[in-house]
Amino acid sequence: MNNEVIGTGSGRNISAAGNRAAMDVLKNSEVVGKFNAMRMALPKIDTKESGPESNKNESKAADDDGEKRKSKKRKLNDDEEAKGGDEKAVESYPKVADDVELPVLVESSSDENGDSKYNKKLDAYLMTYKCLPKFKYEKKGSPQGMKTTLIINDMKMCYCVDNNKKASTARLSKFMMMNPQLFPRCDAI
């Protein structure tokens, strides 16, 4: 201020020199006290708009965000109710017999897009029993790409062949959630 030099510093570049100059200033308590007193004497300027108009705008923005979240949740719930919960998913994967030989081959269906909600559901379900699913990926020579196997407690439960990891992982998770009678066979329950 007022063309007064309060600190100097040298370095290999401007940033280093500036940092050393700032450290030099901070070592001098008289200069720091002087500039602190000058700063405190300046009037405080409120950068926020004040008055009833600005409060309305802020609360309206917060209400809009809250309404958007609520409407999104309502839409998700309505979509699930319209589908009848997971009835569509049940149709795409028929129930398997309790005594089916493991691992079960999960065939692909055309309506799948790799939705990860079943991965999260499977994780949450198995976390209650303190175990997590493992997915093993093996490259195949076939045009479909790779074989994905779902392993729970070191037991191979099901597998599928696909060229997309995300879709195959979601397909296997969905299959297990649609066939909960298989969980006791891997000691998960």
MDTraj code that builds the backbone (N, CA, C; nanometers):
import mdtraj as md
import numpy as np

residues = "MET ASN ASN GLU VAL ILE GLY THR GLY SER GLY ARG ASN ILE SER ALA ALA GLY ASN ARG ALA ALA MET ASP VAL LEU LYS ASN SER GLU VAL VAL GLY LYS PHE ASN ALA MET ARG MET ALA LEU PRO LYS ILE ASP THR LYS GLU SER GLY PRO GLU SER ASN LYS ASN GLU SER LYS ALA ALA ASP ASP ASP GLY GLU LYS ARG LYS SER LYS LYS ARG LYS LEU ASN ASP ASP GLU GLU ALA LYS GLY GLY ASP GLU LYS ALA VAL GLU SER TYR PRO LYS VAL ALA ASP ASP VAL GLU LEU PRO VAL LEU VAL GLU SER SER SER ASP GLU ASN GLY ASP SER LYS TYR ASN LYS LYS LEU ASP ALA TYR LEU MET THR TYR LYS CYS LEU PRO LYS PHE LYS TYR GLU LYS LYS GLY SER PRO GLN GLY MET LYS THR THR LEU ILE ILE ASN ASP MET LYS MET CYS TYR CYS VAL ASP ASN ASN LYS LYS ALA SER THR ALA ARG LEU SER LYS PHE MET MET MET ASN PRO GLN LEU PHE PRO ARG CYS ASP ALA ILE".split()
xyz = np.array([
    [0.0844, -0.1183, 0.0000],
    [0.0000, 0.0000, 0.0000],
    [0.0888, 0.1244, 0.0000],
    [0.0484, 0.2229, -0.0755],
    [0.1227, 0.3484, -0.0895],
    [0.2644, 0.3241, -0.1394],
    [0.2808, 0.2266, -0.2295],
    [0.4109, 0.1927, -0.2879],
    [0.5149, 0.1585, -0.1828],
    [0.4739, 0.0983, -0.0746],
    [0.5644, 0.0614, 0.0336],
    [0.6055, -0.0845, 0.0143],
    [0.7333, -0.1119, 0.0199],
    [0.7836, -0.2483, 0.0093],
    [0.7850, -0.3057, 0.1502],
    [0.7092, -0.4126, 0.1692],
    [0.6997, -0.4700, 0.3035],
    [0.7738, -0.6024, 0.3151],
    [0.8117, -0.6608, 0.2030],
    [0.8862, -0.7856, 0.2064],
    [0.9486, -0.8141, 0.0720],
    [1.0584, -0.8835, 0.0730],
    [1.1260, -0.9222, -0.0512],
    [1.1589, -1.0696, -0.0466],
    [1.1737, -1.1276, -0.1644],
    [1.2095, -1.2683, -0.1731],
    [1.2683, -1.2984, -0.3083],
    [1.3526, -1.3977, -0.3132],
    [1.4110, -1.4380, -0.4402],
    [1.3930, -1.5886, -0.4549],
    [1.3799, -1.6320, -0.5788],
    [1.3620, -1.7736, -0.6051],
    [1.3840, -1.8025, -0.7512],
    [1.3749, -1.9295, -0.7862],
    [1.4016, -1.9679, -0.9244],
    [1.2884, -1.9299, -1.0189],
    [1.1683, -1.8992, -0.9635],
    [1.0574, -1.8505, -1.0454],
    [0.9737, -1.7525, -0.9642],
    [0.8742, -1.6932, -1.0278],
    [0.7937, -1.5895, -0.9627],
    [0.7180, -1.6461, -0.8430],
    [0.6670, -1.7654, -0.8560],
    [0.5895, -1.8264, -0.7476],
    [0.6755, -1.8462, -0.6224],
    [0.7938, -1.9013, -0.6393],
    [0.8830, -1.9243, -0.5255],
    [0.9262, -1.7926, -0.4636],
    [0.9564, -1.6929, -0.5474],
    [0.9972, -1.5617, -0.4957],
    [0.8824, -1.4965, -0.4195],
    [0.7609, -1.5082, -0.4711],
    [0.6437, -1.4522, -0.4023],
    [0.6194, -1.5186, -0.2689],
    [0.6344, -1.6506, -0.2642],
    [0.6170, -1.7228, -0.1377],
    [0.7207, -1.6792, -0.0342],
    [0.8449, -1.6626, -0.0765],
    [0.9500, -1.6193, 0.0172],
    [0.9264, -1.4762, 0.0637],
    [0.8751, -1.3906, -0.0252],
    [0.8439, -1.2526, 0.0142],
    [0.7307, -1.2520, 0.1170],
    [0.6320, -1.3356, 0.0981],
    [0.5207, -1.3434, 0.1934],
    [0.5692, -1.3950, 0.3287],
    [0.6578, -1.4938, 0.3289],
    [0.7125, -1.5437, 0.4557],
    [0.7956, -1.4368, 0.5256],
    [0.8668, -1.3552, 0.4464],
    [0.9453, -1.2458, 0.5017],
    [0.8547, -1.1442, 0.5716],
    [0.7397, -1.1163, 0.5112],
    [0.6443, -1.0211, 0.5695],
    [0.5881, -1.0778, 0.6999],
    [0.5541, -1.2044, 0.7001],
    [0.4940, -1.2645, 0.8193],
    [0.5912, -1.2707, 0.9363],
    [0.7192, -1.2703, 0.9117],
    [0.8184, -1.2687, 1.0200],
    [0.8242, -1.1325, 1.0889],
    [0.7843, -1.0275, 1.0177],
    [0.7887, -0.8910, 1.0708],
    [0.6533, -0.8592, 1.1345],
    [0.6424, -0.8747, 1.2673],
    [0.5144, -0.8570, 1.3361],
    [0.4665, -0.7116, 1.3352],
    [0.5575, -0.6142, 1.3290],
    [0.5166, -0.4734, 1.3253],
    [0.4376, -0.4440, 1.1977],
    [0.4856, -0.4915, 1.0847],
    [0.4180, -0.4675, 0.9562],
    [0.2836, -0.5384, 0.9545],
    [0.2788, -0.6613, 1.0052],
    [0.1535, -0.7366, 1.0082],
    [0.0515, -0.6636, 1.0948],
    [0.0916, -0.6147, 1.2119],
    [0.0012, -0.5408, 1.3003],
    [-0.0494, -0.4134, 1.2356],
    [0.0382, -0.3420, 1.1654],
    [0.0011, -0.2169, 1.0990],
    [-0.1056, -0.2419, 0.9920],
    [-0.0830, -0.3420, 0.9063],
    [-0.1777, -0.3682, 0.7984],
    [-0.3060, -0.4329, 0.8507],
    [-0.2979, -0.5053, 0.9597],
    [-0.4173, -0.5617, 1.0208],
    [-0.5061, -0.4497, 1.0747],
    [-0.4447, -0.3487, 1.1392],
    [-0.5214, -0.2349, 1.1904],
    [-0.5860, -0.1581, 1.0763],
    [-0.5132, -0.1415, 0.9640],
    [-0.5696, -0.0722, 0.8480],
    [-0.6879, -0.1492, 0.7899],
    [-0.6761, -0.2787, 0.7849],
    [-0.7842, -0.3613, 0.7290],
    [-0.9075, -0.3579, 0.8175],
    [-0.8866, -0.3590, 0.9490],
    [-0.9987, -0.3563, 1.0426],
    [-1.0718, -0.2221, 1.0383],
    [-1.0007, -0.1155, 1.0008],
    [-1.0621, 0.0174, 0.9957],
    [-1.1530, 0.0341, 0.8739],
    [-1.1354, -0.0495, 0.7735],
    [-1.2193, -0.0397, 0.6538],
    [-1.3609, -0.0847, 0.6867],
    [-1.4628, -0.0187, 0.6287],
    [-1.6010, -0.0608, 0.6541],
    [-1.6280, -0.1962, 0.5879],
    [-1.7085, -0.2760, 0.6555],
    [-1.7419, -0.4082, 0.6017],
    [-1.8487, -0.3920, 0.4947],
    [-1.8284, -0.4585, 0.3844],
    [-1.9229, -0.4528, 0.2740],
    [-1.9895, -0.5898, 0.2641],
    [-2.1210, -0.5893, 0.2704],
    [-2.1960, -0.7137, 0.2593],
    [-2.2151, -0.7444, 0.1113],
    [-2.1563, -0.8519, 0.0647],
    [-2.1653, -0.8857, -0.0768],
    [-2.2976, -0.9527, -0.1104],
    [-2.3675, -1.0049, -0.0112],
    [-2.4975, -1.0650, -0.0326],
    [-2.6019, -0.9568, -0.0435],
    [-2.7008, -0.9806, -0.1286],
    [-2.8123, -0.8870, -0.1337],
    [-2.8914, -0.9034, -0.0055],
    [-2.9350, -0.7924, 0.0476],
    [-3.0142, -0.8016, 0.1691],
    [-3.1535, -0.7495, 0.1411],
    [-3.2456, -0.7879, 0.2252],
    [-3.3830, -0.7428, 0.2096],
    [-3.4741, -0.8592, 0.1802],
    [-3.6031, -0.8314, 0.1806],
    [-3.7003, -0.9394, 0.1626],
    [-3.6954, -1.0032, 0.0243],
    [-3.6571, -0.9272, -0.0788],
    [-3.6514, -0.9813, -0.2135],
    [-3.5507, -1.0949, -0.2234],
    [-3.4284, -1.0743, -0.1706],
    [-3.3244, -1.1766, -0.1829],
    [-3.3588, -1.3005, -0.1021],
    [-3.4200, -1.2828, 0.0142],
    [-3.4581, -1.3987, 0.0950],
    [-3.5608, -1.4839, 0.0227],
    [-3.6525, -1.4190, -0.0480],
    [-3.7524, -1.4942, -0.1236],
    [-3.6855, -1.5762, -0.2326],
    [-3.5886, -1.5130, -0.3023],
    [-3.5203, -1.5834, -0.4111],
    [-3.4419, -1.7030, -0.3584],
    [-3.3718, -1.6850, -0.2445],
    [-3.2929, -1.7943, -0.1881],
    [-3.3822, -1.9078, -0.1426],
    [-3.4900, -1.8742, -0.0727],
    [-3.5772, -1.9807, -0.0240],
    [-3.6501, -2.0479, -0.1394],
    [-3.6825, -1.9708, -0.2446],
    [-3.7480, -2.0288, -0.3597],
    [-3.6544, -2.1274, -0.4291],
    [-3.5250, -2.0918, -0.4408],
    [-3.4274, -2.1813, -0.5026],
    [-3.4138, -2.3096, -0.4216],
    [-3.4096, -2.2957, -0.2900],
    [-3.3991, -2.4144, -0.2038],
    [-3.5244, -2.5003, -0.2169],
    [-3.6430, -2.4361, -0.2233],
    [-3.7671, -2.5099, -0.2399],
    [-3.7703, -2.5825, -0.3738],
    [-3.7215, -2.5145, -0.4795],
    [-3.7184, -2.5772, -0.6112],
    [-3.6318, -2.7021, -0.6100],
    [-3.5137, -2.6946, -0.5456],
    [-3.4259, -2.8106, -0.5365],
    [-3.4938, -2.9239, -0.4606],
    [-3.5589, -2.8886, -0.3494],
    [-3.6291, -2.9892, -0.2707],
    [-3.7423, -3.0525, -0.3488],
    [-3.8158, -2.9705, -0.4231],
    [-3.9258, -3.0230, -0.5042],
    [-3.8746, -3.1132, -0.6152],
    [-3.7620, -3.0753, -0.6754],
    [-3.7055, -3.1578, -0.7819],
    [-3.6684, -3.2948, -0.7284],
    [-3.6053, -3.2973, -0.6090],
    [-3.5675, -3.4261, -0.5492],
    [-3.6912, -3.5092, -0.5176],
    [-3.7925, -3.4426, -0.4588],
    [-3.9145, -3.5155, -0.4234],
    [-3.9846, -3.5699, -0.5467],
    [-3.9904, -3.4886, -0.6523],
    [-4.0593, -3.5342, -0.7726],
    [-3.9820, -3.6485, -0.8387],
    [-3.8500, -3.6438, -0.8311],
    [-3.7692, -3.7507, -0.8873],
    [-3.7941, -3.8815, -0.8113],
    [-3.7992, -3.8715, -0.6757],
    [-3.8272, -3.9911, -0.5958],
    [-3.9665, -4.0449, -0.6273],
    [-4.0644, -3.9515, -0.6382],
    [-4.1999, -3.9944, -0.6709],
    [-4.2034, -4.0651, -0.8051],
    [-4.1314, -4.0104, -0.9030],
    [-4.1297, -4.0697, -1.0360],
    [-4.0698, -4.2098, -1.0312],
    [-3.9598, -4.2273, -0.9558],
    [-3.8995, -4.3591, -0.9430],
    [-3.9965, -4.4581, -0.8781],
    [-4.0649, -4.4132, -0.7718],
    [-4.1613, -4.4999, -0.7048],
    [-4.2776, -4.5335, -0.7967],
    [-4.3261, -4.4337, -0.8725],
    [-4.4351, -4.4576, -0.9653],
    [-4.3941, -4.5554, -1.0741],
    [-4.2707, -4.5421, -1.1228],
    [-4.2213, -4.6332, -1.2258],
    [-4.2167, -4.7762, -1.1729],
    [-4.1694, -4.7922, -1.0483],
    [-4.1631, -4.9268, -0.9906],
    [-4.3027, -4.9841, -0.9711],
    [-4.3966, -4.8981, -0.9259],
    [-4.5335, -4.9456, -0.9077],
    [-4.5965, -4.9805, -1.0415],
    [-4.5686, -4.8994, -1.1443],
    [-4.6237, -4.9262, -1.2766],
    [-4.5715, -5.0587, -1.3303],
    [-4.4459, -5.0889, -1.3009],
    [-4.3885, -5.2153, -1.3442],
    [-4.4348, -5.3297, -1.2542],
    [-4.4944, -5.2947, -1.1414],
    [-4.5332, -5.3978, -1.0475],
    [-4.4135, -5.4472, -0.9702],
    [-4.3301, -5.3537, -0.9274],
    [-4.2083, -5.3902, -0.8557],
    [-4.1083, -5.4451, -0.9542],
    [-4.0694, -5.5694, -0.9368],
    [-3.9720, -5.6319, -1.0258],
    [-4.0374, -5.7412, -1.1091],
    [-4.1664, -5.7273, -1.1396],
    [-4.2346, -5.8309, -1.2166],
    [-4.1720, -5.8475, -1.3533],
    [-4.1323, -5.7376, -1.4164],
    [-4.0695, -5.7456, -1.5477],
    [-3.9405, -5.8260, -1.5382],
    [-3.8667, -5.8028, -1.4313],
    [-3.7418, -5.8756, -1.4125],
    [-3.7688, -6.0236, -1.3887],
    [-3.8758, -6.0545, -1.3166],
    [-3.9100, -6.1932, -1.2892],
    [-3.9433, -6.2644, -1.4201],
    [-4.0103, -6.1921, -1.5118],
    [-4.0436, -6.2532, -1.6393],
    [-3.9182, -6.2864, -1.7194],
    [-3.8153, -6.1998, -1.7126],
    [-3.6975, -6.2210, -1.7941],
    [-3.6101, -6.3342, -1.7405],
    [-3.6201, -6.3659, -1.6125],
    [-3.5441, -6.4763, -1.5555],
    [-3.6400, -6.5716, -1.4855],
    [-3.6678, -6.6848, -1.5475],
    [-3.7565, -6.7798, -1.4800],
    [-3.6889, -6.8352, -1.3554],
    [-3.7682, -6.8686, -1.2588],
    [-3.7157, -6.9273, -1.1357],
    [-3.6512, -7.0617, -1.1678],
    [-3.5405, -7.0865, -1.1018],
    [-3.4732, -7.2140, -1.1215],
    [-3.5076, -7.3059, -1.0040],
    [-3.4917, -7.4326, -1.0258],
    [-3.5211, -7.5297, -0.9208],
    [-3.4181, -7.5184, -0.8096],
    [-3.4595, -7.5548, -0.6890],
    [-3.3694, -7.5471, -0.5742],
    [-3.2490, -7.6395, -0.5889],
    [-3.2689, -7.7522, -0.6578],
    [-3.1613, -7.8509, -0.6677],
    [-3.0862, -7.8418, -0.8007],
    [-3.0890, -7.7279, -0.8655],
    [-3.0199, -7.7107, -0.9925],
    [-2.8694, -7.7204, -0.9704],
    [-2.7994, -7.7733, -1.0700],
    [-2.6544, -7.7893, -1.0591],
    [-2.5862, -7.6534, -1.0726],
    [-2.4924, -7.6263, -0.9822],
    [-2.4201, -7.4988, -0.9830],
    [-2.2883, -7.5169, -1.0559],
    [-2.2368, -7.4183, -1.1237],
    [-2.2922, -7.2868, -1.1514],
    [-2.3973, -7.2918, -1.2623],
    [-2.4936, -7.2029, -1.2517],
    [-2.6051, -7.1964, -1.3453],
    [-2.5672, -7.1029, -1.4595],
    [-2.5951, -7.1450, -1.5826],
    [-2.5717, -7.0594, -1.6984],
    [-2.6876, -6.9616, -1.7090],
    [-2.6569, -6.8328, -1.7094],
    [-2.7590, -6.7290, -1.7225],
    [-2.7568, -6.6818, -1.8671],
    [-2.8658, -6.7070, -1.9369],
    [-2.8759, -6.6659, -2.0769],
    [-2.9020, -6.5164, -2.0843],
    [-2.8548, -6.4557, -2.1910],
    [-2.8775, -6.3117, -2.2075],
    [-3.0165, -6.2878, -2.2642],
    [-3.0709, -6.1709, -2.2311],
    [-3.1988, -6.1309, -2.2884],
    [-3.1793, -5.9971, -2.3575],
    [-3.2632, -5.9675, -2.4524],
    [-3.2438, -5.8484, -2.5356],
    [-3.2771, -5.7183, -2.4638],
    [-3.3535, -5.7232, -2.3536],
    [-3.3966, -5.5995, -2.2872],
    [-3.2977, -5.5497, -2.1821],
    [-3.1831, -5.6156, -2.1681],
    [-3.0887, -5.5758, -2.0643],
    [-2.9958, -5.4662, -2.1134],
    [-2.9636, -5.3739, -2.0212],
    [-2.8745, -5.2641, -2.0580],
    [-2.7652, -5.2431, -1.9545],
    [-2.7432, -5.3355, -1.8655],
    [-2.6362, -5.3220, -1.7670],
    [-2.6732, -5.2321, -1.6512],
    [-2.7960, -5.2415, -1.6018],
    [-2.8405, -5.1586, -1.4908],
    [-2.7732, -5.2055, -1.3627],
    [-2.7027, -5.1148, -1.2958],
    [-2.6246, -5.1526, -1.1785],
    [-2.7066, -5.1557, -1.0501],
    [-2.8368, -5.1291, -1.0566],
    [-2.9145, -5.1298, -0.9326],
    [-2.9179, -5.2695, -0.8702],
    [-2.9119, -5.3723, -0.9530],
    [-2.9104, -5.5081, -0.8980],
    [-2.7770, -5.5398, -0.8324],
    [-2.6681, -5.4818, -0.8832],
    [-2.5385, -5.4984, -0.8166],
    [-2.5463, -5.4425, -0.6752],
    [-2.6057, -5.3250, -0.6613],
    [-2.6180, -5.2613, -0.5302],
    [-2.7109, -5.3410, -0.4399],
    [-2.8198, -5.3921, -0.4967],
    [-2.9135, -5.4725, -0.4164],
    [-2.8466, -5.6001, -0.3664],
    [-2.7709, -5.6649, -0.4540],
    [-2.7021, -5.7879, -0.4149],
    [-2.5980, -5.7588, -0.3074],
    [-2.5211, -5.6520, -0.3258],
    [-2.4224, -5.6126, -0.2246],
    [-2.4891, -5.5869, -0.0904],
    [-2.5985, -5.5110, -0.0914],
    [-2.6680, -5.4779, 0.0328],
    [-2.7242, -5.6041, 0.0982],
    [-2.7808, -5.6929, 0.0185],
    [-2.8379, -5.8166, 0.0716],
    [-2.7304, -5.9034, 0.1363],
    [-2.6183, -5.9194, 0.0670],
    [-2.5123, -6.0051, 0.1198],
    [-2.4367, -5.9409, 0.2355],
    [-2.4352, -5.8067, 0.2397],
    [-2.3687, -5.7380, 0.3514],
    [-2.4381, -5.7693, 0.4834],
    [-2.5681, -5.7935, 0.4787],
    [-2.6383, -5.8281, 0.6024],
    [-2.5886, -5.9613, 0.6579],
    [-2.5315, -6.0450, 0.5709],
    [-2.4758, -6.1734, 0.6135],
    [-2.3233, -6.1714, 0.6145],
    [-2.2665, -6.0512, 0.6058],
    [-2.1220, -6.0296, 0.6143],
    [-2.0421, -6.1068, 0.5095],
    [-2.0929, -6.1036, 0.3877],
    [-2.0163, -6.1576, 0.2769],
    [-2.0446, -6.0727, 0.1532],
    [-1.9516, -6.0727, 0.0613],
    [-1.9660, -5.9939, -0.0610],
    [-1.9481, -6.0835, -0.1829],
    [-2.0149, -6.0472, -0.2921],
    [-1.9969, -6.1263, -0.4142],
    [-1.8646, -6.0924, -0.4818],
    [-1.8094, -6.1907, -0.5512],
    [-1.6891, -6.1684, -0.6315],
    [-1.7252, -6.2040, -0.7749],
    [-1.6762, -6.1253, -0.8660],
    [-1.6982, -6.1527, -1.0071],
    [-1.5639, -6.1873, -1.0706],
    [-1.5600, -6.3006, -1.1368],
    [-1.4369, -6.3454, -1.2024],
    [-1.4586, -6.3335, -1.3533],
    [-1.3647, -6.2651, -1.4174],
    [-1.3745, -6.2413, -1.5612],
    [-1.2669, -6.3218, -1.6335],
    [-1.3077, -6.3999, -1.7341],
    [-1.2148, -6.4796, -1.8140],
    [-1.2358, -6.4469, -1.9606],
    [-1.1272, -6.4183, -2.0301],
    [-1.1375, -6.3917, -2.1747],
    [-1.1671, -6.5220, -2.2463],
    [-1.2588, -6.5120, -2.3410],
    [-1.2954, -6.6284, -2.4215],
    [-1.2549, -6.6026, -2.5654],
    [-1.2361, -6.7089, -2.6407],
    [-1.2019, -6.6964, -2.7818],
    [-1.3246, -6.6738, -2.8687],
    [-1.4420, -6.6822, -2.8094],
    [-1.5643, -6.6686, -2.8874],
    [-1.5901, -6.5215, -2.9225],
    [-1.6764, -6.4959, -3.0196],
    [-1.7050, -6.3573, -3.0568],
    [-1.7779, -6.2799, -2.9460],
    [-1.8388, -6.3502, -2.8514],
    [-1.9091, -6.2793, -2.7449],
    [-1.8138, -6.2195, -2.6423],
    [-1.6914, -6.2619, -2.6360],
    [-1.5945, -6.1929, -2.5523],
    [-1.5483, -6.2655, -2.4290],
    [-1.6179, -6.2494, -2.3160],
    [-1.5650, -6.3020, -2.1904],
    [-1.6723, -6.3750, -2.1096],
    [-1.6224, -6.4618, -2.0246],
    [-1.7095, -6.5359, -1.9337],
    [-1.6990, -6.4690, -1.7975],
    [-1.8134, -6.4353, -1.7396],
    [-1.8182, -6.3737, -1.6072],
    [-1.8837, -6.4731, -1.5122],
    [-1.8177, -6.4969, -1.3997],
    [-1.8687, -6.5916, -1.3007],
    [-1.8906, -6.5196, -1.1689],
    [-2.0066, -6.5428, -1.1074],
    [-2.0379, -6.4865, -0.9756],
    [-2.0011, -6.5894, -0.8698],
    [-1.9151, -6.5475, -0.7761],
    [-1.8678, -6.6366, -0.6701],
    [-1.9090, -6.5775, -0.5359],
    [-1.9763, -6.6587, -0.4545],
    [-2.0163, -6.6167, -0.3200],
    [-1.9629, -6.7209, -0.2230],
    [-1.8842, -6.6770, -0.1259],
    [-1.8218, -6.7673, -0.0287],
    [-1.7473, -6.8821, -0.0967],
    [-1.6672, -6.8483, -0.1948],
    [-1.5847, -6.9442, -0.2692],
    [-1.6653, -7.0507, -0.3429],
    [-1.7925, -7.0245, -0.3686],
    [-1.8747, -7.1176, -0.4448],
    [-1.9233, -7.0485, -0.5714],
    [-1.8986, -7.1098, -0.6849],
    [-1.9449, -7.0547, -0.8121],
    [-2.0955, -7.0750, -0.8208],
    [-2.1678, -6.9630, -0.8279],
    [-2.3136, -6.9681, -0.8270],
    [-2.3730, -6.9668, -0.9675],
    [-2.3266, -6.8739, -1.0518],
    [-2.3805, -6.8633, -1.1864],
    [-2.2769, -6.7974, -1.2766],
    [-2.2976, -6.8098, -1.4066],
    [-2.2052, -6.7493, -1.5020],
    [-2.2797, -6.7117, -1.6285],
    [-2.2191, -6.6227, -1.7058],
    [-2.2737, -6.5857, -1.8353],
    [-2.1586, -6.5480, -1.9272],
    [-2.1857, -6.5451, -2.0551],
    [-2.0857, -6.5074, -2.1543],
    [-2.1370, -6.3830, -2.2239],
    [-2.0537, -6.2786, -2.2238],
    [-2.0948, -6.1513, -2.2822],
    [-1.9692, -6.0745, -2.3220],
    [-1.9868, -5.9700, -2.4009],
    [-1.8723, -5.8874, -2.4384],
    [-1.8651, -5.7607, -2.3548],
    [-1.9543, -5.7435, -2.2590],
    [-1.9610, -5.6236, -2.1777],
    [-1.9578, -5.6619, -2.0301],
    [-1.8547, -5.6191, -1.9577],
    [-1.8412, -5.6532, -1.8149],
    [-1.9586, -5.6004, -1.7338],
    [-1.9948, -5.4757, -1.7569],
    [-2.1004, -5.4120, -1.6786],
    [-2.2333, -5.4855, -1.6961],
    [-2.2673, -5.5170, -1.8201],
    [-2.3939, -5.5853, -1.8467],
    [-2.3941, -5.7258, -1.7873],
    [-2.2819, -5.7962, -1.7993],
    [-2.2779, -5.9329, -1.7466],
    [-2.2831, -5.9342, -1.5944],
    [-2.2155, -5.8389, -1.5309],
    [-2.2187, -5.8292, -1.3849],
    [-2.3609, -5.7997, -1.3375],
    [-2.4274, -5.7068, -1.4054],
    [-2.5645, -5.6725, -1.3690],
    [-2.6582, -5.7910, -1.3927],
    [-2.6370, -5.8648, -1.5018],
    [-2.7224, -5.9794, -1.5327],
    [-2.7123, -6.0863, -1.4247],
    [-2.5892, -6.1135, -1.3787],
    [-2.5705, -6.2153, -1.2755],
    [-2.6287, -6.1708, -1.1419],
    [-2.6116, -6.0438, -1.1079],
    [-2.6689, -5.9918, -0.9830],
    [-2.8204, -6.0002, -0.9870],
    [-2.8770, -5.9636, -1.1011],
    [-3.0227, -5.9674, -1.1173],
    [-3.0735, -6.1113, -1.1056],
    [-3.0019, -6.2046, -1.1676],
    [-3.0409, -6.3446, -1.1611],
    [-3.0444, -6.3932, -1.0161],
    [-2.9412, -6.3607, -0.9403],
    [-2.9370, -6.4053, -0.8002],
    [-3.0480, -6.3416, -0.7176],
    [-3.0764, -6.2145, -0.7420],
    [-3.1825, -6.1487, -0.6651],
    [-3.3203, -6.2040, -0.7028],
    [-3.3349, -6.2557, -0.8244],
    [-3.4614, -6.3154, -0.8668],
    [-3.4738, -6.4609, -0.8214],
    [-3.3633, -6.5191, -0.7769],
    [-3.3621, -6.6585, -0.7314],
    [-3.2994, -6.6680, -0.5921],
    [-3.3625, -6.6118, -0.4909],
    [-3.3019, -6.6109, -0.3567],
    [-3.2903, -6.7488, -0.2935],
    [-3.3597, -6.8492, -0.3484],
    [-3.3506, -6.9842, -0.2924],
    [-3.2116, -7.0441, -0.3126],
    [-3.1277, -6.9806, -0.3965],
    [-2.9926, -7.0309, -0.4183],
    [-2.8935, -6.9853, -0.3114],
    [-2.9267, -6.8799, -0.2364],
    [-2.8322, -6.8273, -0.1382],
    [-2.7941, -6.9280, -0.0295],
    [-2.8863, -7.0087, 0.0246],
    [-2.8439, -7.1050, 0.1269],
    [-2.7418, -7.2075, 0.0769],
    [-2.7391, -7.2325, -0.0524],
    [-2.6457, -7.3315, -0.1074],
    [-2.5016, -7.2840, -0.1028],
    [-2.4814, -7.1524, -0.0895],
    [-2.3426, -7.1019, -0.0797],
    [-2.3129, -7.0577, 0.0639],
    [-2.3951, -7.0986, 0.1573],
    [-2.3782, -7.0634, 0.2997],
    [-2.3791, -6.9135, 0.3230],
    [-2.4520, -6.8392, 0.2392],
    [-2.4595, -6.6937, 0.2575],
    [-2.5674, -6.6579, 0.3589],
    [-2.6603, -6.7515, 0.3818],
    [-2.7686, -6.7218, 0.4773],
    [-2.7583, -6.8173, 0.5936],
])
top = md.Topology()
chain = top.add_chain()
for i, resn in enumerate(residues, 1):
    res = top.add_residue(resn, chain, resSeq=i)
    for name in ("N", "CA", "C"):
        top.add_atom(name, md.element.get_by_symbol(name[0]), res)
traj = md.Trajectory(xyz[None], top)
